[in-house]
C-alpha cells in the first residue's frame, strides 16, 4: 500500500475511525475509573564488596558486588524477606501493599519498589523491605551464622530512603487513554481494510479496468434527467451531457489506426442503463457531425423506439427476414445526422437472427456511410450480446456503479473472449455525485462529498457535418478543472 492509498483509505474510513476511537476512549476511561488507586515508592541500596587498595582489587571488588547484587535481587521475592519484614515492623503491623526488586542501570544498585493504597504505606513498605532484604542478604553471606556476619565480604548499604509519593501511580489516565485511542484507530483502519477486501461490488474505475482488461471510457453520474430527457436531446443535461461527450471523444482514440465503424452497447445485467447510454451516445456522435445509425439489437426487451419516439412496428426483425427494404426500416430522428432502426416485432429466435450472415452484411452496409451503434441485450442472461459483439467491431460494457459485481464483470470479459469479440472499454453509469472523485481516482478519494469536486467544460461545437477545431486537432474534448472543497 502506497502513501496515497493510505490517505485514501483514511478519508474513506474517517467516520468508522472516529466512532471506534471515541468508543475505545470511553471504554478505556471506564476501565481506568474502576481501577483501585495505588501509590508507588522506591528505596535503593548499594552492594559493596572487597577493598579498593589497588586498581586490580577495585575492579574485582566491583565485579563481585554486581554478582552479589544480582543474587540479592532474587532474594527479595522470597518468603525469608517477607518473614523478616513482619518481624521488623513495629507492633507487628506490616504496611499494606506489595514490593519487588526492579532492574537498575548500575549493576550493584538494588531498587525496591513498593506499591500501596496510601502514600504513607508505600513509603514505609519500601524502606522496611530494603532493611529486611539487607538483613537476609547478610545472613545468606554468613551462611546464616549471625556471629560471622561482621566478616562478610559483600554488604548492602542504604543509598536513598523512600519518600511519600505526591500522586498515584495507578491508574495511569494518560497511558490508558492513549492505549484506548490507539486501539480505536487501529480498529477503524482494520474495518476499512476489511470492508474493501470483502466488497464484491464495482465502485472504482481502477477495479473495473483491472477486471475488464480495458479502460474506463467514461464515468456518468447519477442523473434522472439522462433518462427522462432522452427524447429532448442532451444539451440540457449538464454534467451527464459532458460525460457523454467524454465517452464520444475517448471512443475516437480506442484504435486510431483502424477506426471502428460499428459499436455494441451492452451490460452485464438488465436495468443498468445501456439503452439510455446507447441513445445518448448516438445523439452526441451525430451532433458532432458524424453520420450515425442507432440499431435496436435487443430483440427481447426493446427500448430504443420508446426512448427516441420511433415507430416500433417495423424494424430490425422485418429487415433481417427480408420483409422490408433498408430504406423503410431506417427512421429519421429529431437529431440531424442520426437515423435509427427499431427492433420490430419480437421474434421467437432472436439469437439466430442477430448471429446470422444477414446481420453481418447489414452492419457492413450501414458502416459504409455511417457509424453504427447497436443496443444489445445484457451479456449474462442471454447470448445475443456476445453474438452481436462478434458481428460488430467491438463493444462497450455499461455497469451500474456500486451494483454490478466484480465476478459479473469477469464473466462478461470471458464471454466476449469466447466469441472473439473486442471490448473497447467500460462505462461506469449511475455513479454517486458526492463520490464521483472516489469512482474516478480510487478508493476513498472524495468520499462523502468533501475533498475534490470536478467540473467539465464542453468542447467547442460545430454545425452538423463539420468537426470543431478542438476535435479536428485530436485534442481533449473535455477540460477538467479541480477545486478544493
C-alpha positions in Angstrom: 0.0 0.0 0.0 1.4 3.4 -1.0 1.1 6.6 0.9 -1.6 7.8 -1.5 -3.6 4.5 -0.9 -3.2 5.0 2.9 -4.5 8.6 2.6 -7.5 7.5 0.5 -8.2 4.7 3.0 -8.1 7.2 5.8 -10.6 9.5 4.1 -12.9 6.7 3.2 -12.8 5.3 6.7 -12.8 8.6 8.6 -16.2 8.0 10.1 -15.6 4.5 11.5 -12.2 5.6 12.7 -13.7 8.4 14.7 -16.5 6.2 16.0 -14.2 3.4 17.1 -11.8 5.8 18.6 -14.4 7.5 20.7 -15.8 4.1 21.8 -12.4 2.8 22.8 -11.7 6.0 24.6 -14.9 5.6 26.6 -14.1 2.0 27.4 -10.6 3.0 28.5 -11.9 5.8 30.7 -14.5 3.4 32.3 -11.8 0.8 32.9 -9.4 3.4 34.4 -12.1 4.8 36.6 -12.9 1.4 38.2 -9.3 0.6 39.0 -8.1 1.0 42.6 -5.8 3.9 43.4 -2.2 2.8 44.1 0.9 4.8 45.2 4.4 3.7 44.4 7.6 4.5 46.4 11.2 3.4 45.8 14.2 3.0 48.0 17.6 2.0 46.9 20.7 0.2 48.4 24.2 -0.3 47.2 26.2 -3.5 47.4 29.8 -3.1 48.3 32.4 -5.9 48.4 36.2 -6.3 49.0 38.5 -3.4 49.1 39.9 -0.7 46.9 43.6 -0.7 47.9 44.7 -1.2 44.3 43.2 -1.0 40.8 43.0 -4.7 40.3 41.4 -5.2 43.7 38.9 -2.4 42.9 37.9 -4.0 39.6 37.5 -7.4 41.2 35.5 -5.8 44.0 33.1 -4.1 41.6 32.6 -7.3 39.7 31.9 -9.2 42.9 29.5 -6.5 44.1 27.5 -6.8 40.8 27.3 -10.6 41.1 26.2 -10.4 44.7 23.6 -7.7 43.9 22.0 -10.0 41.2 21.8 -12.7 43.9 20.2 -10.4 46.4 17.6 -9.2 43.9 16.3 -12.7 43.5 16.2 -13.0 47.3 13.8 -10.0 47.5 10.8 -12.1 46.5 11.5 -15.0 48.9 9.5 -15.9 52.0 12.6 -15.2 54.1 12.4 -11.5 53.4 8.6 -11.4 54.0 9.1 -13.1 57.4 11.9 -10.7 58.2 9.7 -7.8 57.2 7.0 -8.9 59.6 9.5 -9.2 62.4 11.0 -5.7 61.8 7.7 -3.7 61.6 6.6 -2.0 64.7 3.8 -3.7 66.7 3.8 -6.5 64.1 1.8 -4.3 61.6 3.2 -4.7 58.1 2.4 -1.9 55.8 -0.3 -2.8 53.2 0.9 -3.4 49.7 3.5 -5.4 47.7 7.1 -4.9 46.8 9.7 -6.2 44.4 13.3 -5.5 43.3 13.3 -3.8 40.0 16.2 -3.6 37.5 18.7 -0.8 37.8 21.2 0.7 35.4 24.0 0.2 37.9 24.8 -3.4 38.4 25.5 -3.1 42.1 22.4 -1.0 42.9 19.3 -2.7 44.3 16.0 -0.7 44.0 13.0 -1.8 46.0 9.6 -0.7 44.5 6.7 -0.8 46.9 3.0 -0.3 45.9 0.3 0.5 48.4 -3.2 2.2 48.5 -1.8 5.1 50.5 1.4 7.1 50.0 2.5 6.6 53.7 2.2 2.8 53.5 4.1 2.8 50.2 7.0 4.8 51.8 7.1 2.7 54.9 6.9 -0.6 52.9 9.8 0.4 50.6 12.1 1.3 53.4 11.2 -1.7 55.6 11.6 -4.1 52.6 15.1 -2.7 51.9 16.1 -3.2 55.6 14.6 -6.8 55.6 16.4 -7.6 52.4 19.7 -6.3 53.8 19.3 -8.4 56.9 18.6 -11.6 55.0 21.4 -10.9 52.5 23.9 -10.5 55.4 22.7 -13.8 56.9 22.9 -15.5 53.5 26.5 -14.3 53.1 27.4 -15.6 56.6 25.7 -19.0 55.9 23.1 -18.0 58.5 25.7 -17.8 61.2 24.9 -14.5 62.9 28.4 -14.4 64.6 30.0 -14.4 61.2 28.0 -11.5 59.7 30.7 -9.0 60.6 33.2 -10.8 58.5 31.1 -10.8 55.3 32.9 -9.7 52.2 29.7 -8.2 50.5 27.3 -6.0 52.3 24.2 -3.9 51.5 24.3 -0.3 52.5 21.3 2.1 52.3 21.6 4.6 49.5 18.3 6.5 49.2 15.3 6.2 51.5 11.8 6.2 50.0 9.7 9.4 50.1 6.0 9.5 50.2 4.7 9.9 46.6 2.7 13.0 45.8 0.4 11.5 43.2 -0.9 8.0 42.5 1.0 5.7 40.1 -2.1 3.8 39.2 -4.5 4.1 37.4 -2.5 6.0 34.8 -5.0 8.0 32.9 -2.8 9.4 30.1 -1.4 5.9 29.3 -4.7 4.1 29.4 -6.5 6.8 27.3 -3.6 6.7 24.8 -3.9 3.0 24.5 -7.6 3.2 24.1 -7.3 5.9 21.4 -4.6 3.8 19.5 -6.7 0.7 19.7 -9.7 2.6 18.3 -7.7 4.0 15.4 -6.4 0.6 14.6 -9.8 -1.0 14.7 -11.1 1.8 12.4 -8.4 1.1 9.8 -8.9 -2.7 10.2 -12.6 -2.2 9.5 -11.9 -0.1 6.4 -9.4 -2.6 5.0 -11.8 -5.5 5.7 -14.7 -3.6 4.0 -12.5 -3.0 1.0 -11.5 -6.6 0.8 -14.9 -8.2 1.1 -16.7 -5.6 -1.1 -17.7 -7.5 -4.2 -19.3 -4.6 -6.0 -17.6 -2.4 -8.6 -17.2 1.1 -7.1 -13.9 2.4 -8.6 -12.5 2.8 -12.0 -9.2 1.1 -11.2 -11.1 -2.1 -10.2 -13.2 -2.1 -13.4 -10.1 -1.6 -15.5 -8.2 -4.4 -13.8 -11.0 -6.9 -14.1 -12.2 -6.0 -17.6 -8.7 -5.6 -19.1 -9.9 -2.4 -20.8 -10.0 1.3 -19.9 -12.9 3.1 -18.3 -14.1 5.4 -21.1 -16.5 7.5 -19.0 -17.9 7.8 -15.6 -21.5 9.1 -15.7 -23.0 10.5 -12.5 -26.5 9.6 -11.3 -29.0 11.7 -13.2 -32.7 11.3 -13.6 -32.6 13.8 -16.5 -30.4 11.5 -18.5 -33.3 9.0 -18.9 -36.3 11.5 -18.6 -35.0 13.9 -21.3 -33.7 11.4 -23.8 -36.3 12.4 -26.3 -35.2 16.1 -25.9 -31.5 15.6 -26.6 -28.6 16.0 -24.3 -27.9 19.7 -24.4 -29.6 20.5 -21.1 -28.3 17.5 -19.1 -25.3 19.4 -17.5 -22.7 17.0 -16.2 -24.3 14.0 -17.7 -24.1 15.6 -21.2 -20.4 16.3 -20.7 -19.8 12.8 -19.6 -21.4 11.5 -22.8 -19.2 13.8 -24.9 -16.2 12.5 -22.9 -17.3 9.0 -24.0 -17.6 10.1 -27.6 -14.1 11.6 -27.6 -12.5 8.6 -25.9 -14.0 6.2 -28.5 -12.1 8.1 -31.2 -8.8 7.2 -29.6 -9.6 3.5 -28.9 -7.9 2.5 -32.2 -6.6 5.4 -34.2 -5.1 3.1 -36.9 -8.3 1.2 -37.5 -11.3 3.4 -36.6 -14.3 1.2 -35.7 -17.4 1.6 -37.8 -19.8 -0.3 -35.5 -20.2 -0.5 -31.8 -22.3 -2.6 -29.5 -23.5 -1.1 -26.2 -24.3 -3.9 -23.7 -24.2 -4.6 -20.0 -23.9 -7.4 -17.5 -27.5 -7.3 -16.3 -30.8 -5.8 -17.2 -31.6 -2.3 -15.9 -28.0 -0.9 -15.9 -28.8 1.9 -18.3 -27.3 0.5 -21.6 -30.2 1.7 -23.8 -30.1 5.2 -22.4 -26.3 5.3 -22.9 -26.6 3.9 -26.5 -29.3 6.5 -27.4 -27.4 9.5 -26.0 -24.1 8.3 -27.4 -25.7 8.1 -30.9 -27.0 11.7 -30.3 -23.7 13.2 -29.4 -22.0 11.4 -32.2 -24.5 12.9 -34.7 -24.3 16.3 -33.1 -20.5 16.3 -33.6 -21.1 15.8 -37.4 -20.7 12.0 -37.5 -23.5 10.4 -39.5 -24.8 7.8 -37.1 -27.3 4.9 -37.2 -28.7 3.6 -34.0 -29.9 0.0 -34.2 -32.1 -1.7 -31.5 -30.5 -5.1 -31.3 -32.3 -6.1 -28.2 -35.0 -8.3 -29.7 -36.2 -9.4 -26.3 -36.9 -6.2 -24.4 -36.5 -3.4 -26.9 -36.3 0.2 -25.6 -34.9 2.4 -28.4 -38.3 3.0 -30.0 -39.7 4.2 -26.7 -36.6 6.3 -25.9 -36.5 8.1 -29.3 -40.2 8.1 -30.1 -40.0 5.8 -33.1 -42.5 3.6 -34.8 -41.9 0.1 -33.2 -43.9 -1.9 -35.8 -41.2 -2.0 -38.5 -37.6 -2.6 -37.6 -34.6 -5.0 -37.5 -36.7 -8.2 -37.4 -38.6 -7.4 -40.6 -35.4 -6.2 -42.2 -33.4 -9.4 -41.5 -36.4 -11.5 -42.5 -36.4 -9.7 -45.9 -39.9 -8.3 -45.5 -38.9 -4.6 -45.9 -36.0 -2.9 -47.5 -33.4 -0.9 -45.6 -34.9 2.4 -46.7 -38.1 1.6 -45.0 -36.6 0.3 -41.8 -34.4 3.4 -41.3 -36.3 6.1 -39.5 -35.3 9.7 -39.1 -35.0 11.2 -35.6 -35.2 14.7 -34.3 -31.4 14.9 -34.2 -29.9 15.8 -37.6 -27.4 13.2 -38.8 -29.0 10.4 -36.7 -31.2 7.7 -38.1 -32.5 4.7 -36.2 -33.7 1.2 -36.7 -36.3 -0.1 -34.2 -36.4 -3.7 -33.1 -39.6 -4.5 -34.9 -41.7 -7.4 -33.7 -40.2 -9.7 -31.1 -39.2 -12.9 -32.8 -39.2 -16.4 -31.4 -35.5 -16.9 -32.3 -33.6 -13.6 -31.5 -30.2 -15.3 -31.1 -30.4 -16.9 -34.6 -31.3 -13.5 -36.1 -28.5 -11.4 -34.6 -25.9 -14.1 -35.3 -26.9 -14.6 -38.9 -24.9 -13.6 -42.0 -27.7 -11.1 -42.9 -26.9 -9.3 -39.7 -23.2 -9.1 -40.6 -24.0 -7.9 -44.1 -26.4 -5.3 -42.7 -23.7 -3.9 -40.4 -21.2 -3.8 -43.3 -23.7 -1.9 -45.4 -24.6 0.6 -42.7 -21.0 1.1 -41.8 -20.1 2.4 -45.3 -21.7 5.7 -44.7 -22.3 6.0 -41.0 -21.2 4.9 -37.6 -23.4 2.2 -36.3 -24.4 2.0 -32.6 -26.2 -1.2 -31.5 -28.2 -1.5 -28.3 -27.7 -5.2 -27.4 -29.2 -7.4 -24.6 -27.2 -7.9 -21.5 -24.4 -10.5 -21.7 -25.2 -12.7 -18.7 -28.8 -13.6 -19.2 -28.7 -14.4 -22.9 -26.2 -14.9 -25.7 -27.4 -12.2 -28.1 -25.0 -9.5 -26.8 -22.0 -11.7 -27.4 -23.1 -12.7 -30.9 -23.7 -9.0 -31.8 -20.3 -8.1 -30.5 -18.7 -10.8 -32.7 -20.6 -9.3 -35.7 -19.5 -5.7 -34.9 -16.1 -4.1 -34.5 -16.3 -4.1 -30.7 -18.4 -3.3 -27.6 -18.5 -1.1 -24.6 -19.8 -2.5 -21.4 -22.1 -0.4 -19.2 -22.0 -1.2 -15.5 -24.1 0.2 -12.7 -21.6 1.7 -10.2 -22.0 0.2 -6.8 -24.4 -2.5 -8.0 -22.6 -4.7 -10.6 -20.5 -7.3 -9.0 -16.9 -7.9 -9.8 -17.4 -11.6 -10.7 -20.1 -10.5 -13.2 -17.6 -8.2 -15.0 -15.1 -11.0 -15.1 -17.7 -13.3 -16.6 -18.6 -10.7 -19.2 -15.0 -10.5 -20.2 -14.8 -14.3 -20.6 -18.0 -14.3 -22.7 -16.6 -11.7 -25.1 -13.3 -13.6 -25.4 -15.1 -16.8 -26.2 -17.0 -15.3 -29.1 -13.9 -13.4 -30.4 -15.5 -10.0 -29.5 -13.4 -7.0 -28.7 -14.1 -4.9 -25.6 -13.3 -1.2 -26.3 -13.9 -0.2 -22.7 -16.2 0.2 -19.8 -18.7 2.9 -18.9 -19.4 3.3 -15.2 -23.0 4.5 -15.1 -25.0 6.0 -12.2 -22.0 6.9 -10.1 -22.9 8.8 -6.9 -22.5 12.5 -7.4 -20.9 13.0 -4.0 -18.4 10.2 -4.5 -17.6 10.9 -8.1 -13.9 11.5 -7.3 -13.7 8.1 -5.5 -15.1 6.4 -8.6 -12.7 8.1 -10.9 -9.5 8.1 -8.8 -9.7 5.3 -6.4 -10.8 4.1 -3.0 -11.8 6.8 -0.6 -10.9 9.7 -2.9 -13.5 12.4 -2.5 -15.8 10.2 -0.3 -18.7 11.8 1.5 -18.9 14.9 -0.6 -15.7 16.6 0.6 -12.3 16.9 -0.8 -12.2 17.2 -4.6 -15.0 18.2 -7.0 -14.9 18.2 -10.7 -16.3 20.5 -13.3 -16.3 19.9 -17.1 -16.1 22.4 -19.9 -17.9 21.4 -23.0 -16.0 21.0 -26.3 -16.4 23.6 -29.0 -19.4 22.6 -31.1 -19.7 22.8 -34.8 -22.5 22.6 -37.3 -23.5 19.1 -38.5 -21.1 17.7 -41.0 -18.1 19.8 -39.6 -15.8 18.9 -36.8 -14.9 21.5 -34.2 -11.4 22.9 -34.1 -10.7 21.1 -30.9 -11.8 17.7 -32.2 -10.1 18.3 -35.6 -6.8 18.7 -33.8 -7.4 15.5 -31.8 -7.1 17.4 -28.6 -9.1 16.6 -25.5 -12.7 17.4 -25.7 -13.1 17.8 -22.0 -11.2 20.2 -19.8 -11.2 19.3 -16.2 -10.9 21.9 -13.5 -10.2 20.8 -10.0 -11.3 22.8 -7.0 -10.7 22.1 -3.3 -13.8 21.9 -1.3 
